[in-house]
Amino acid sequence: MPKKPAAAAHCVGRLYVRYPMTELLGKIFIKNSGNVKDRTVRRAWGTLVSTVGVVMNLLLFAGKFAVGTVFGAVSVAADAINNLSDAGSQLISLVSFRISAKPADRRHPFGHARIEYVASMAVSFVILVIGFDLLRESAGKIFSHGETEFSWLSVAVLGVSVLVKLWLAVLNRKVGAKIDSSVMRAAAADSLSDVAATGAVLVSQLVLHFTGFNTDAYLGVAVSLLIMWAGVKILNDTKNSILGEAPDEKLVSEIMKLVNSYDGVLGVHDLMVHSYGPGRTIASLHVEVDGSADIFESHDLIDNIEKRLCDELDLSATIHLDPIVTDNGEVDSTRRLVRLKMEEIDPRFSIHDFRMVKGRTHTNLIFDVLAPFEQKMSDAEIKAAADAKLREIDPTFCGVITVDRG
């Protein structure tokens, strides 16, 4: 019987050697931990890391607050309050993971995954409020000339805190990347700022001991500024996710490569990617096909592309089929001339959805111009410039032009 604990310890030791700490936690507490596309597994990872964060931050708060209060070290007490705010932030993360895993419903047809962005913003506000309060308290101590008593216990508590927060930063960063969680990346950034902040407090204690110079209140100000900077950074990152940001260039490249790999695809344009939170990405795009091809074959082609985008890139894609004329020499040569003329306005311009409709007195050229966001000309100015270029080709040409930005 006495050998069983030793055997268990040996087993855990072998697991630790085989798997790094993050993977070891997953192996022990999460069933099928590698399948992060499964909502249940993703929520389990989020719950595990958030719970670990709450417990560790509460322990750090208790230790620092006791030491800071007993020895009058405002920077240590301030750092303790920061840990308490971190525990609250991780609690927000914990709740957000439970909500985000809920399936889509009638009121939320795209699911609840964006709640993580809201949670990240809430975390940033908590951090900012705590940082401002600590700044006010530390500045007050500068003017009141409060005394601080050195203690090796303070140094020990702060040293342990640096190591724990560094581990939490690594844990949140790794799992955040693994399950694509913005709220976990925010927690990782917050933990790294805590490492710097606590390190500064640790330095102040050592400076006090070896030189007698009390830098506690000044470093308390520095800690509060670091905390607020972390809050602003998280707020800015979350703001971009909520407002909507450009899709990842790698994802766009993978989509284009996959779609263009099919022989029947003559062109791709109007690609739009919408993120409704981790694992909830929806894309729409137009695919040009030969207008003279069998419509059922073209439709089958589109169905196959949509299925592959779903299976390989985890995208829910809707593809609009654009038939184009490929067997009319006049249309082809005019399209080439128009493309060259648009490039004279801006080499970055491209055209698509080109059609040519002849009339008795004039010919309508109907097409879209894709202009980069960096182009300062207004849509009306681009249309006017394009129309003038068309008349250089043929005075009877009239442009029916739509300007796309991308």
Secondary structure by P-SEA (a helix, b strand, c coil): ccaaaaaaaaaaaaaaaaccaaaaaaacccccccccccaaaaaaaaaaaaaaaaaaaaaaaaaaaaaaaaaccaaaaaaaaaaaaaaaaaaaaaaaaaaaaccccccccccccaaaaaaaaaaaaaaaaaaaaaaaaaaaaaaabbbbbbbaaaaaaaaaaaaaaaaaaaaaaaaaaaaccaaaaaaaaaaaaaaaaaaaaaaaaaaaaaccccaaaaaaaaaaaaaaaaaaaaaaaaaaaaacccccaaaaaaaaaaaacccccccccbbbbbbccccbbbbbbcccccccccaaaaaaaaaaaaaaaaaccccbbbbbbbbbbcccaaaaaaaaaaaaaaaaacccccccbbbbbbcccbbbbbbbbbbcccccccaaaaaaaaaaaaaaaccccccbbbbbcc
